Amino acid sequence: MYMKRGQILEVFIEDTKYPSIGIAKVENKTIEIKNAIVGAKVLVRITKNRKEKAEGKILEVLQYPEESIEPICPHSEECGGCSHQRIPYETQLRQKEREVLKLFEDAGIKGFKYEGIEKSPLEFEYRNKMEFTFGNLTKGGEMTLGMHQSGKFYNIIPIEQCKIADNDYNIILRAVSDYCRRKELPFYNKMNHEGYLRYLVIRKSFRRKELLVNIITTTQMEHDFTELADELLKLELDNTLVGFLHTKNDSLSDTVKNEGYSVLYGRDYIVEEILGLQFKISAFSFFQTNSLGAEKLYSVVQDYLGDAEGKVVYDLYCGTGTITQVVSQKADKIYGIELIEEAIEAAKENVKLNNIDNIEFIVGDVGEKLKEIEEKPDLIIIDPPRPGVGKKALQQIIDYGVPQMVYVSCNPKTLVENLKDMIEAGYKVERMKLVDMFPHTAHVECVVLMTNVKNK
Ligand SMILES: C[S@@+](CC[C@H](N)C(=O)[O-])C[C@H]1O[C@@H](n2cnc3c(N)ncnc32)[C@H](O)[C@@H]1O
């Protein structure tokens, strides 16, 4: 059959590849389809047609696989947040491991001990942070506050009940949305950059049960949100509202950016406890979004790192120094390197909070800053952002020749690319474990233990 762009076909999803891209075959030609479920029959439009493979977009799901379940979230079909709610959680886990192991196999990485996937402690209500956006669902339509519609840049679907966040988020969301409508405040239009209301960010600490609410607007008008703060304080919540902030953000990019904020109630941070340590989380600092899952992840890192007693450890790409502090309890000395200055400021505050005195934090690019540390490492932990470790930094890391390294990755694709270079330089993948921090999405965290076989 001769396939054409724009053609509409009925296909069966045979398998998926990372990150959850459905694979269908039509006369030996592979069609890759986003957000498809294995075992489903779908109607697709061919969007790209190359010699080696084609790409398609789902127009309609004709038949779900037998084991599929009714999503408990009323928005799951259109919300860009979760795409896997029809798949039973156990099957989601099997799919994630299959996809990651296939990446390893395709990269020729063999001979390691695969130690399975750790479940998220909570299947639902696991998020400690949600970012909701003000906008509208259709051009010229009324204001909505919620999540981006799947695959759409401008459309915001109103969220009544988000199931990956607890019910307090939904109660606050409704109260803020009602208030803004009542006051007839205009939302910010991403097309012409006009308007006022941009985002609502809610953070929660699981162990302390604290909530921090942050409303983000442009400076195109002025509004005093104190009355909203009073209304939020009257809500019946399971957690305690400890702070309400109003942040200014005129940036043209569609991201929550802090261009100055005022505290309208309480304080500008929450405190979370992870593995017995305290972490002050400000409105903008990076923190793993699944607090209970983060405990599992960090425990795997500790286990893989092994005996750090009396050793010098480098924690590269350390963020707010969470892993750094967890590991510092055993190590003699630990150095954390991180690009973002605010993250290091937060890390330093947390170190004080926990009375830790064997950590040195360094702000800057790993590739630049490594050479400034005189004391050489005995062990290295790497937790880079999605693009992985750059070539220059990776070479410097390899050159230390440490006996063991632990690599934590949120992107298995770039992980295997880095691992290939490390293997070529004399390292071996010893153990690998996955930790599911993001149920109902395509994402997964990988932890890998590498040993130096060249210097043995
Ligand atoms: C996955 S996060 C690390 C998270 C941290 N280990 C934790 O568990 O909270 C990756 C971090 O790398 C930082 N980063 C990105 N590029 C960097 C670079 N070139 N040098 C140093 N840090 C970088 C990011 O700012 C981010 O905080």
The ligand as a MOL file (V3000), in Angstrom:
LIG
                    3D

  0  0  0     0  0            999 V3000
M  V30 BEGIN CTAB
M  V30 COUNTS 27 29 0 0 0
M  V30 BEGIN ATOM
M  V30 1 C 17.3050 16.9890 37.9140 0
M  V30 2 S 17.7380 18.4680 38.6780 0 CHG=1
M  V30 3 C 18.6260 17.9540 40.0850 0
M  V30 4 C 17.7440 17.6680 41.2080 0
M  V30 5 C 18.3550 17.3950 42.5480 0
M  V30 6 N 19.3950 16.3940 42.5250 0
M  V30 7 C 17.2250 16.9650 43.4780 0
M  V30 8 O 16.9820 15.7650 43.6070 0
M  V30 9 O 16.5340 17.8620 43.9930 0 CHG=-1
M  V30 10 C 19.0350 19.0470 37.6380 0
M  V30 11 C 19.6880 20.3350 38.1030 0
M  V30 12 O 20.7770 20.6440 37.2460 0
M  V30 13 C 20.9100 22.0570 37.1740 0
M  V30 14 N 21.7650 22.3420 35.9910 0
M  V30 15 C 21.3990 22.3830 34.6880 0
M  V30 16 N 22.4850 22.5850 33.9060 0
M  V30 17 C 23.5490 22.6680 34.7240 0
M  V30 18 C 24.9580 22.8600 34.5080 0
M  V30 19 N 25.4380 23.0010 33.2760 0
M  V30 20 N 25.7570 22.8860 35.5740 0
M  V30 21 C 25.2610 22.7620 36.8390 0
M  V30 22 N 23.9500 22.5560 37.1100 0
M  V30 23 C 23.1000 22.5150 36.0650 0
M  V30 24 C 19.4780 22.5170 37.1030 0
M  V30 25 O 19.3660 23.8500 37.5000 0
M  V30 26 C 18.7770 21.5470 38.0720 0
M  V30 27 O 18.6900 22.0820 39.3620 0
M  V30 END ATOM
M  V30 BEGIN BOND
M  V30 1 1 1 2
M  V30 2 1 2 3
M  V30 3 1 2 10
M  V30 4 1 3 4
M  V30 5 1 4 5
M  V30 6 1 5 6
M  V30 7 1 5 7
M  V30 8 2 7 8
M  V30 9 1 7 9
M  V30 10 1 10 11
M  V30 11 1 11 12
M  V30 12 1 11 26
M  V30 13 1 12 13
M  V30 14 1 13 14
M  V30 15 1 13 24
M  V30 16 1 14 15
M  V30 17 1 14 23
M  V30 18 2 15 16
M  V30 19 1 16 17
M  V30 20 1 17 18
M  V30 21 2 17 23
M  V30 22 1 18 19
M  V30 23 2 18 20
M  V30 24 1 20 21
M  V30 25 2 21 22
M  V30 26 1 22 23
M  V30 27 1 24 25
M  V30 28 1 24 26
M  V30 29 1 26 27
M  V30 END BOND
M  V30 END CTAB
M  END
